[in-house]
Amino acid sequence: MASSKTLEVGDVAPDFSLPGTGGKSYSLSQFRGQTVVLVFYPGDETLVCTKQLCSYNNELQQFAQVNAQILAISAQDVASHEAFAMNHGFKFPLLADTDKTVADLYSVTGLMGLPRRSVFVIDPKGTIKYLHRAVLGVTFRPVSELIEAVATA
């Protein structure tokens, strides 16, 4: 299923199904017809990840205005995600990619097997319209940049 090709803008985003917060399983295909902002982050309760996801959560209304659904993925398990989401009041699902299958599909597995901080904007038809893979995960893409990417998707 995984290919050696690195996904780029214009490619069809690979579908996946992962367990997530709220006791649900989430798949990319269930959001067909809506733009998806797919966020890969290295870890729950880490400094930059917490700032990043809090930033997106605080501006959730902006994403809603452009009909975009945020899905955040990391390798921690659902129990870790539930605690992280509860601590910070996240109103979007955190998905558990414990075996890093989805991170590998999206070519975001980095040093030490951790997912690199990456963001994909996937249009309503399932095509990647924007992507950013961080080389060093010390910064993250601002809401304004993502909203602009969604608006042009």
Protein Blocks (a to p, Z undefined) as FASTA:
>chain_A
ZZcbdcdehiacdddddddehhiacdfklmgoiacdddddfbghifklmmmmmmmmmmmm
mmmmnopacddddfbdfklmmmmmmmnopabdcdddfkommmmmnopacehhiacddddd
ddfkopafbdcddfblcbccdfklmmmmmmmZZ
